[in-house]
Amino acid sequence: MGRLKIGILFGGLSEEHPISIKSASEVAKNLDLEKYEPYYIGITQSGSWLLCDGPSADWEQTANPRPAVLSPDRGVHGLLVLDEGKYETIALDVVLPVLHGKFGEDGTVQGLLEFSGIPYVGCDLPSSVMCIDKSLTYSVVRSAGIATPNFHIVTADNDIDADELTYPVFVKPARSGSSFGVSKVSSKEELPAALAEARQYDGKILIEEAVVGSEIGCSVLGSGDDLLTGEVDRVALTHGFFKIHQEESPETGSENSSFIVPADIPEESSTLVKETAKVIYRALGCSGLARVDLFLKEDGSVVLNEVNTLPGLTSYSRYPRMMAAAGIPLGEMIDRLVTLTLAGRKG
């Protein structure tokens, strides 16, 4: 059999554009070229789609980019590439979206891929929509019997009385990735500035109670009843709160956090985290992969923090580190994801 033609999307329109490039670079390093024939499609911050030689920090200048689009016509089943004034077609067997945040893991790209008929790695459109919106995530997970933080929603049409809140609280964009726009608010005087910061990223704002507990992550891979998890991790904080991807050089470490893998928690707590993560994953209809972040409280109970449907795959990202600790390196993880996708989603 010939190599699988795999389209790898990276870049994108969100604030996580640079992170996506780093994730795609790690994928490129670990992709088995005896199995795959990769086609790298970079999306610029202005929204242009370009077929290129590969991801790098300066890929738009150095990677021989050519205009290309993913055709929604299932008769094409792949890319339309502009070459010397004419379009050529490249059929794809599968697409791996290495995109984070808005226009990447919010259902937008997933909808285009559904039109195209090309099998794609990761959560489908409905689960992507639910997981990007923390208020929807919390509502669905609560219905499954899992605890979430108490929260309020603030939009342009409704406000909140600052005196009604019990501080501290976290103010965050409801539909954004990483910790962009997130603030910890200790008093009502700090609330207006935090709301303004969050509104830079989303018109829908979440104000949620500050849960006291350890931040624990769980990587999940699979679909339906056939799920596996990596080793869980713990975010060890020295001060403040966890702000992944907002350090000047995250590859060299964080100013206030480090990761312990496997997490230094009791075995029964680790088991509870893994089983709870699976319940959450299934309740939200996730497939392929997701990272489920939880709070582990002193009494041993867990509370959902958030779900990332296209978690970072950078050299310093949590998801691949947790999987590697369970004996599944990134190259094998990609193989498993592609196999799962082709078995479950035929175009």
N, C-alpha and C positions, 0 to 999 in steps of 0.2 A: 504494500500500500504506500501511496505517496504521503508526503507531509501534509498535516492539516494547515489550511490557510487561516490564520488567526489575526483578526483586526484588533489592535490595541489602542484604545482611545485614551488620551491624556491631555492635561492642560485644563481648559474650560474657563467659564466666565465667573466663577465664584472667587471669593477671597482666598480659597485654598488652591488656586492655580499653581503656585510654586511647589506646594506639597505634592500635588498630583504628578508633577514632573519628576520629583525625587522617587515617588512610588513606582512610576513607570520605568525609571532607570534601574531600580532593583529587579523588577520583573524581567527586563531585557538581559540583565546579568545572569539570571537564573533560568532562563527559558532554554529548554532542550531543543537545539536547532536540528537534531536528527528527527524529531517528532513534528516540529512546527515550522511553518514558513510565515514569519511575522510581517504584518503591514502596520506601521505606526502612523496613526492619524492624530496629529496635534491640533488642538482647538485653541486659537489665540484668545487673549483677553478681550479682544474686540469682536470675537465670535466667528472668525474665519476658520475653515477646516482645511488642513494641509496634510497631504501624504508626505512623509519625510523618512530619512534614513534611521532615525531613532531619537529618543528623548535625551536632552541635555539642557543645561541652564540657558544656552544660547542657540537652541535648536532652530529658531526661525531664521537665523543668519547662516548657520553652518551645516544644516542637515538636509540640504537640497530639497526644500519644500515645494510641492506642487499643489495647486488647488484641487480639492477632492471633496466629495459629499457622499454620505451614506444614502443610497437610493431607497425610498419607501416603496418602490415597485418590486414586488416579489419575483417578477420575471428577471430582474437583474441580480437580486440576492447578493448584493455586495456594494462595491464602490463605483462611483463615476469619477474618473480622474481626467482633468483637463491637461492635454499635452499638445503643444503647438497648435492651439486653436481648435482641436478636436477632442471629444470625450472618448476615452477607452474605458472598458469595464473590467473590474477585478472581482471575481466571485469569492466570497468568504464562507468558510465552514462554521466559524464561531467568532463571537466578539467578546473581548475582555475589556469592560469599561474600567479604566483606572482613573476614575474621576471622583472628586469629593465635594460635598456640600451642594449648593444650589446648581441646577442644570446638570447634575451628575448623579446624585443619589436620591433625588426627590421625585423620580418618576418621569421626568422630562425625556431623558435619553432612552429610558426603558420603553416609553410609548413609541418613539421613533423606531426602535428596534423591533417592537411588536409589528408595526407596519411592514418593516423590511422582510420579516419572516426568517431572519437569521437568529439561530440560537445564541443566547448571551449569558454570560456568567453573572450570577448574583440574584438578588431579590427581584420579583416581578413588579409591575407598575403599582398595583394596589398596596402591597406591603411596603414599597419604597415611599409612597405618599404617607402612609400611616407612621412610619418610623422617623421621617424627617421632621414631622410636626410633633413636638414633645407633648402637647396637650392631647392629641389623638392617641399617641402611644400610651400615655398614662391612663386614659379612659378605657382602652381595650385591655390593658394589662390588669387594671383593677377588676374588670369583669371576669378575669381568669383567676381572681383570688390572690393576686400578688400585690403587696404594699407598694405605694408610690408616695412621693412627697405631696403634701397638700399644696395647692397652687391656685393662683388667680390669673385670669387672662385680661390683658389690656390691649385695646385696639384704638384706632383713630376715633371710633364712635363711642367708646366707653372709657372711663377713667377709674381710678381707685382712690379711696380715702386713705391717705398715708397713716392716719391714726388707727385704722382698723387692723393694721399688720402687726404681727409679733416679730420683733427683730432679734437676730439678724435674718435677712432673706437674701436669696439670689435672684437677680434680675437678668434675664437672658432672652435673646431672640428665640421665638418659638420654632423657627424653621431655618436653622443655620448649623454649620458644622464646627467641630473643635470648640474652642472657648472664645471665639471672636464675639465681642460685644457683651461678654458676661461680666457682671460686677457683683461683689458681695457688699450688701448694704447693711450697715449697723444701726442706722437711725433714720428717721423720716426726713431729716435735712439732706441726706445723701441721695434720696430717691429720685428727684428730678434729673440729676446729672446721669444717674444710672439708666433711667428710661431713655434719655436722649442718646446715650451711647448705644443701647440696644437697638434703637430705631434706625441707626445707620445701616443695620443689616436686615431688618425685617419690620414690617408694619404691625405684626402680631407679636406681643411681648408676653412672656411668662414670668410671673413673680411667684417663687416657690419657697417653702420653708427650708431652712438650713438643717439638713439631717446630720446628726452627730454620729460618726462611725468611720470605719476604714473604707477607703475606696478600693474596690476589688473588681478586676476585669476577668471576663471569660470569653475566649474565642470559640465560636461554634461553626462547624462545617457540616453540610449535608442537607437533607430534605426529608420531610415527613417524620417517620419513626426512626430512620437511619441517620442518626446524628452522632458526631463525635466532638469532643472538646479538647482544647489544649490544656496545659497546666495553667491554673489561675494565677494572676499576678496581684500584687498589692502596691499601690502608689504610696511611697513613703515621703511625707511632706515635712519640711523643716519650718515653714511658715507660709501664710497666705493660702491660696488654693491653686489647684492644678491647672496650668495654662499651656497645654501641649501645643507645639507648632508656633508659639509666639516668642520663643527665645531667639536671640540673634544668631546663634549657631547650635541648634538642637542636637546635631550630630556629636557634639563634644560634651553634652550633658545639660542639665537644667539648673537654674539658680536656686530652686526650692524643692525639687522632687527627684526621686530615683525610683527604680522599679525592682521589686523582689519577686523573682520567679524561680521555683514555685513560691507562692505566697506563704509567709511565715504565720500561718493560721492553723488551728486544729483541723485534723483530718475530717471530722464530721462537718465542720464549717465549709471546707473545700467541697465536700460532696454536696452540701446544701446549695452552694453557689452554682455548681455545675447543673444540678437538677432543676433549680429555679430558672437558670438561663435557658435551658431547653424548653421549659413550659412557656416562657416569654417568647422565645423564637417561634414556637409553633402557634401561639395565640395570635401573633402578628403576621402569620403566613410567610415567614422568611424562608428563603431557600438559597443554596449556594454557600454564602458565608455572612456572618455578622459578628460584631463584638458587642457583648452585653455587659454593661457596667452597672455594678450594684454597690450599695453601702452595706457593710457588715457592722451591725450595732453591737454594743457591749453585751446585750442580753442574748446574742447569738442569732437574732433574726436578721433578715435581709430586706432591703428596700431598693427598688429600681432607681437607677440614676438616668441612664439613657441607652439607646440602641443605635449602633452605627452599622449601616448596611453595606457600605464600601469603606471599611476601615483602612487606615494608612498601611502601606506596604514598604515604607522607607527602611533604611538601615537601622533606624532607632525606634520604629513603630512597635506597638504592643502586640498586635495580632500575630504577626509572623514570629515574634519572639516567644509567645506562649505556645504556638504550634511547634516551633523548633524544640522547645523544652520537652514536648511530648513525643519527640522523635520524628516530626514531619517538617523537613526543611522546605524552603520556599519553592524550589523546583518541583518537589513531589506534591506540594499543596496545589500548585497550578495544574499539574496533571490530574489530580483528583477532582478539581473544580471543572475542568474541561470535560472529563469523562462523565461527571454527574450531569452537566449541562446537556451534552449530546444524548444521554440516555433519557433525560426527562423532557426536553423541549426540542421537538423536531420542527423545522421551519416549513 
